[in-house]
Amino acid sequence: MKRQRWPLTVAVLLCCALGTAQAEQPDGLAAALPGGFTPNYRAIAERAGRAVVGIEVVGMRTPSALDWDPDNGLPALPFKGKLPFHGQGSGFIISSDGLVLTSAHVIQGARRITVRLGDRRQFRAQVLGIDATTDVAVLRVDAKDLPVLRMGRVDLLQVGDPVVTIGSPFGLEQSVSHGIVSAKGRALPGFAAVPHIQTDVPVNPGHSGGPLLDASASVVGINSQIHTLSGGYQGLSFAVPIDLALRVKDEIVAHGRMRHGYLGVAVQSLDITLARAFGLGHPRGALVAGVEAGSAAEKGGLRAGDIITGFKGETLAHAGELTSHLGVALAGERVRLTVWRARKALEVVVQLDEALPLEDAQAPDTAPMPQGQQELGWTLRPLTALEHTRLGVPGGLQVEAVSALTAQAGLLAGDALLAINQTPVHSLEEVRRLLRGRPLNAALLVDRDGERLYLPLALE
């Protein structure tokens, strides 16, 4: 689960009022609010749980000095180079022929992805594409007649509505929790293109990529982030709206990537002073502070000092809403903007350029394994005569570096590899020959500081 460390200031105001039944009440509150209802959580869990999956990933990744990703167990330590990692997340099935949605950061840097169904079946997953801008990834598994989740309506979801999530927090699969919608349209630092759904559903590391469900067991979002100072849930959870995620999915399935539209303006929100200076009655829209030369904005006639108050007929309250709209707009799309210029409104039509992909996004490592000494990504060398004497064996190879797959099996640099599936190994060529057929599972006999042990290497 992506975490954001934001300074949090919480103010609690308790208001009490005393009066009689005859006291005057504000307009609109004279009648009691309609009664609510309690969702059938058991039915939601039974209906949706079958299509929620656990996702296990192994790969190589460079830890960041500024970020700790608890989904994938990476330390927040400055480090040059890549380290093996083994992570877990969640996802859900959206088509019976094997399409799975999850969060992009769950599979970031993954070399192998395993999808585990609620009925204990598991499949190797193929990555169809990821979009770091929206934190959405699309996987495919080779299976048929899978259970699927029903898609919900984000536009009908309101603040205060009950919501449920199912996922694998800390690797505990099929865990169910619930809460309410706290807010909609939240633009978060680094993810301003996504109008996140904020909830108070307890979401923890491992929930990333799992579904946020409404009271009818329909998906309304993909769990993506939490805001925390401790590393765990502290009351603020955020999900990517499912309508946005499905649009990204359609682009990935059709083109292999999401082609985001790009306008080419620097914008800011207005306060009351700026609004009055530009002749607006109240602050609204996105004030254009600059226009990029040669951009779609310049070609469309936008100028610095314009205030974009509408996007494709929808009113903009602040600059963040423009960014959110552009985040789901497609490259080449023609969009109609409502602009406030020289104290009057006008319409401007622009054809969007294509945004450049995020440079710092690490896609799954799908390159073929190197050959030679880098078989399966590990580094081996023949034992020296002194090492042969110390171990008392005629063969064996020294492990100088491990990969994600071999590290997951428990192999360590410095181990001596003695046999594979009970066949002694004496050379690199013998290792390649034994693993060339890619058996589903291999038992590695190693010597570690004078002790012999078998390590299970899963190759499926």
Disulfide bonds with the S-S distance in Angstrom:
none
